[in-house]
Amino acid sequence: MTRESTLVIAEAGVNHNGDLDLAERLIDAAAEAGADLVKFQTFSAAKIVTKTADKAEYQNKNLGGAESQQEMLERLELSYEMHVRLISHCKRRGIGFFSTGFDNDSLKLLIELGLERIKIPSGEITNLFFLRFVGALGKPVILSSGMANLGEVESAINVLTAAGLARKYICVLHCNSEYPTPVEDVNLRAMMGIKQALNVEVGYSDHTSGISIPIAAVALGAKVIEKHLTLDRSLPGPDHQASLEPADFKLMVAGIRDIEKALGDGVKRPSRSEQKNISVIRKSLVAATPIGKGEHLSVRNVTAKRPGSGISPMRWDELEHRIATRDYAKDELIEF
């Protein structure tokens, strides 16, 4: 069995800060790092949050508490024209465009623009209305599960499938929605717990500060890796500090591709590269002392030494007590 390539998503998110030039530079960085998709966020602030809703603790820490969540998000909305420009730039750079739709109208816009799969963010995993709308669309779904327990993930999947989406088209991303996520809170084994309990493909959306956890997730079987990308972690904005800069993102992708190669097909056998070392490193049956013709072979006059180009010591039981058919000098390879 060969492993399919991991889908690596560079989460540009709202790290464009409302600046299309910055958004295009994020696309450039994602393409150069080797990501498969670069993902933005599509929403109408007024449709997803009330005027009085506060920002998350990490958002207040990064931006201050003067503005509401709705005011923050209004600055980060992408218009139809912005989407068209970003999609065109992705095509020029040879990377797939992707975006998370946070409301029904935003999803309709993305589908109109040709998106082939849907990303459900962690905050919508308990939004029955949204889940039913997504399920009825019948498109492949990537479902983030930050802040959820297994029962909530199962309930969301049940809503999607009841609305008409086949389970085989659902991939659940294990995720922790703290930005950045403390390593001790990652609980990476939960990803495999989701796969085993709910019979779905799984992946991992990472909010830790480094690159080791998403690479480890690929080793455990993640089919999708999502990671935030920024040009500069010191930029103002809610997510920059929990993102990777381009050089580190490129290192992460390289590590993921190495792991894919290293996983192999699961069959234990000598690799092509190591076969030449068998005769050098393994041992053969050799004369421990000079042996005369007609002498019985025994542990007193036969031992195992390199090279491994002769009879394997594992066949000693076939030779013990046989009679030497010729003379052997010390260290000479024994023959049948």
C-alpha positions in Angstrom: 0.0 0.0 0.0 1.3 3.4 -0.9 0.4 6.6 1.0 -1.4 9.5 -0.7 0.3 12.9 -0.4 -0.8 14.9 2.6 -2.9 17.9 1.7 -1.0 20.9 3.1 -3.0 24.0 3.6 -1.3 27.4 4.3 -3.9 29.2 6.4 -3.5 32.9 5.4 -6.8 33.5 7.1 -7.1 37.1 8.0 -3.3 37.7 8.1 -3.8 39.9 5.1 -5.0 42.6 7.5 -7.4 43.8 4.8 -4.5 44.6 2.4 -4.7 42.9 -1.0 -1.1 43.4 -1.7 -0.2 41.7 1.6 -2.7 38.9 0.7 -0.9 38.3 -2.7 2.4 38.2 -0.9 1.0 35.5 1.4 0.0 33.5 -1.7 3.5 33.9 -3.1 5.0 32.7 0.2 2.6 29.7 0.4 3.5 28.7 -3.2 7.2 29.0 -2.6 6.9 27.0 0.6 5.3 24.1 -1.3 1.8 24.2 0.2 -1.0 22.7 -1.9 -3.6 25.3 -1.0 -3.6 28.8 0.5 -6.7 29.5 2.5 -8.4 32.7 3.4 -11.6 33.4 5.3 -14.9 34.6 3.7 -17.6 36.2 5.9 -19.9 39.0 6.6 -19.1 40.3 10.1 -22.7 41.4 10.7 -24.0 37.9 9.9 -21.7 35.9 12.2 -21.3 38.0 15.3 -23.4 40.4 17.3 -22.4 44.0 17.8 -21.7 43.5 21.5 -19.7 40.2 21.2 -16.2 40.6 22.8 -13.0 39.3 21.1 -11.2 36.2 22.3 -8.6 36.6 25.1 -5.7 36.1 22.6 -7.3 38.7 20.2 -7.6 41.3 23.0 -4.0 40.6 24.0 -2.8 41.1 20.4 -5.1 44.0 19.4 -6.3 45.6 22.6 -9.8 45.7 23.8 -11.0 49.0 22.3 -13.0 47.6 19.4 -15.6 44.9 19.4 -15.2 41.5 17.6 -17.6 42.7 14.9 -15.6 45.9 14.3 -12.4 43.9 14.1 -13.9 41.5 11.6 -15.4 44.2 9.4 -11.8 45.4 8.7 -10.9 41.9 7.5 -13.8 41.2 5.2 -13.0 40.2 1.6 -15.3 41.5 -1.2 -16.3 39.6 -4.3 -13.8 41.6 -6.3 -11.0 40.8 -3.8 -11.8 37.1 -4.1 -11.5 37.2 -7.9 -8.2 39.0 -7.7 -6.8 36.5 -5.2 -8.0 33.5 -7.2 -6.3 34.9 -10.3 -3.1 35.4 -8.4 -3.2 31.8 -7.1 -3.5 30.6 -10.7 -0.5 32.6 -11.7 1.5 31.1 -8.9 0.3 27.5 -9.4 -1.3 27.0 -6.0 -4.9 26.2 -5.2 -7.2 28.9 -3.7 -9.3 27.9 -0.7 -11.4 29.8 1.8 -13.4 29.1 4.9 -17.0 30.3 4.5 -18.5 31.3 7.9 -22.1 31.9 6.7 -24.5 30.6 4.1 -24.1 33.5 1.7 -20.4 33.4 2.0 -20.5 29.7 1.0 -22.7 30.4 -1.9 -20.2 33.0 -3.1 -17.3 30.5 -2.8 -19.2 27.9 -4.7 -20.0 30.4 -7.4 -16.3 31.1 -7.6 -15.6 27.4 -8.2 -14.5 26.0 -4.8 -14.6 22.2 -4.9 -14.5 21.6 -1.1 -15.9 23.2 2.0 -14.1 24.1 5.2 -16.2 24.2 8.4 -14.4 26.2 11.1 -14.3 25.0 14.7 -16.8 27.6 15.8 -19.5 26.2 13.5 -19.3 22.6 14.7 -22.4 23.2 16.9 -24.2 25.4 14.4 -27.0 23.1 13.3 -28.4 25.5 10.7 -25.0 25.9 9.0 -24.2 22.2 9.2 -27.5 21.3 7.5 -26.8 23.8 4.8 -23.3 22.4 4.2 -24.4 18.8 4.2 -27.1 19.5 1.5 -24.4 20.9 -0.8 -22.9 17.5 -1.2 -19.3 18.7 -1.6 -16.3 17.2 0.3 -16.0 18.8 3.8 -13.0 19.5 6.0 -14.4 19.9 9.6 -12.2 21.5 12.2 -12.9 20.3 15.8 -11.3 22.8 18.1 -13.0 23.1 21.5 -15.2 20.0 20.7 -15.5 16.7 22.5 -15.9 13.4 20.6 -19.7 13.5 21.1 -19.9 16.9 19.5 -17.8 15.8 16.6 -20.1 12.8 16.1 -23.2 14.9 16.3 -21.9 17.3 13.6 -21.0 14.4 11.3 -24.5 12.9 11.9 -26.1 16.3 10.9 -23.9 16.4 7.7 -24.8 12.9 6.7 -28.4 13.2 7.5 -28.5 16.3 5.2 -27.1 14.1 2.3 -23.3 14.2 2.6 -21.6 10.8 2.4 -19.3 10.0 5.3 -16.4 9.2 2.9 -16.4 12.9 1.9 -15.7 14.1 5.5 -12.3 14.7 6.9 -12.1 15.8 10.6 -9.2 18.0 11.7 -8.2 17.5 15.3 -7.5 21.0 16.5 -7.0 23.1 19.6 -8.4 26.6 19.4 -6.0 28.4 21.7 -3.6 30.7 19.8 -0.8 29.7 20.2 -1.6 26.2 21.6 0.6 25.0 24.5 2.3 21.8 23.4 1.0 19.9 26.5 -2.6 20.7 25.3 -2.2 19.3 21.8 -3.4 15.7 22.6 -2.3 14.5 19.2 -3.5 10.9 19.9 -7.1 12.3 19.9 -6.7 12.5 16.1 -6.5 8.8 15.9 -9.2 8.4 18.5 -11.6 10.3 16.1 -10.6 8.1 13.2 -11.2 4.9 15.1 -14.4 6.0 16.8 -16.1 7.7 13.9 -14.7 6.0 10.8 -13.7 9.2 9.0 -10.5 10.5 7.5 -8.6 12.7 9.9 -6.1 15.5 9.8 -4.7 18.2 12.0 -5.0 21.9 12.2 -2.1 23.3 14.2 -1.9 26.4 16.3 1.4 25.6 18.2 4.4 27.9 17.7 6.6 25.4 15.9 6.7 22.8 13.1 7.3 19.5 15.0 3.7 18.8 15.9 2.2 18.9 12.4 5.0 16.7 11.1 4.3 14.2 13.9 0.7 14.3 12.9 1.6 13.1 9.4 3.5 10.2 10.9 0.4 9.3 12.8 -1.8 9.3 9.7 -3.0 12.8 9.1 -4.4 13.3 5.6 -4.6 17.1 5.9 -2.4 19.6 7.6 -3.5 23.1 8.1 -1.1 25.8 9.5 -1.3 29.6 9.8 1.1 31.6 7.6 2.3 35.1 8.1 5.0 37.2 6.5 5.9 38.7 9.9 4.8 37.5 13.3 5.1 41.0 14.7 2.5 42.4 12.4 -0.7 43.7 14.1 -3.7 41.3 13.8 -5.4 38.5 15.7 -3.5 35.5 14.3 0.0 36.6 13.3 1.7 35.5 16.6 0.3 31.9 16.2 1.5 31.7 12.6 4.7 30.5 10.9 6.8 32.8 8.9 7.7 31.7 5.3 11.1 30.1 6.1 9.6 28.0 8.9 6.6 27.1 6.8 8.9 25.8 4.1 10.8 23.7 6.6 7.5 22.2 7.8 6.4 21.3 4.3 9.8 19.7 3.7 9.5 17.7 6.9 6.1 16.5 6.0 7.2 15.3 2.5 10.2 13.5 4.1 7.8 11.8 6.5 5.6 10.7 3.6 8.6 9.1 1.9 9.8 7.5 5.2 6.5 5.9 6.0 6.8 3.5 3.0 4.4 0.7 2.4 4.6 -1.1 5.7 6.3 -4.3 4.4 9.4 -5.2 6.3 12.2 -6.1 3.9 15.7 -5.0 3.0 15.6 -1.7 1.2 17.3 -1.2 -2.1 19.9 1.1 -0.5 20.9 -1.3 2.3 21.1 -4.5 0.3 24.7 -3.9 -0.6 25.6 -3.9 3.1 24.2 -7.4 3.9 27.4 -9.2 3.0 29.5 -6.6 4.7 27.7 -6.4 8.1 26.2 -9.8 8.6 28.3 -12.9 9.5 29.0 -16.3 7.9 30.1 -19.7 9.3 33.9 -19.7 9.3 36.6 -22.0 10.7 37.5 -20.9 14.2 40.6 -23.0 14.1 42.3 -25.0 11.2 40.0 -27.9 10.3 41.3 -31.1 8.7 39.5 -33.1 6.1 37.3 -35.8 7.8 37.1 -33.8 11.1 33.6 -33.3 12.6 32.3 -29.7 12.5 31.4 -28.5 16.0 31.2 -25.3 18.1 34.8 -25.9 19.0 36.1 -25.4 15.5 33.4 -23.3 13.8 32.3 -19.7 14.6 30.5 -16.8 13.0 32.4 -13.8 11.6 32.1 -11.2 8.9 31.7 -11.1 5.9 28.1 -12.4 5.3 28.8 -13.8 1.9 28.9 -17.4 3.0 26.6 -19.7 4.9 24.3 -17.9 7.4 24.9 -18.9 11.1 21.1 -19.4 11.2 21.8 -22.7 9.3 24.3 -24.0 11.8 21.9 -26.8 13.0 22.1 -28.2 9.4 25.9 -28.4 9.6 26.7 -29.4 13.1 28.4 -32.8 13.3 28.9 -33.0 9.6 32.3 -34.1 8.4 34.6 -31.6 6.7 35.1 -32.6 3.0 38.3 -30.7 2.8 40.9 -28.8 4.8 40.0 -25.3 6.1 42.4 -22.6 7.3 41.4 -20.4 10.2 38.8 -17.8 9.2 38.0 -19.6 5.9 34.3 -19.7 5.0 32.7 -23.0 5.6 31.0 -24.7 2.6 28.3 -27.3 2.4 
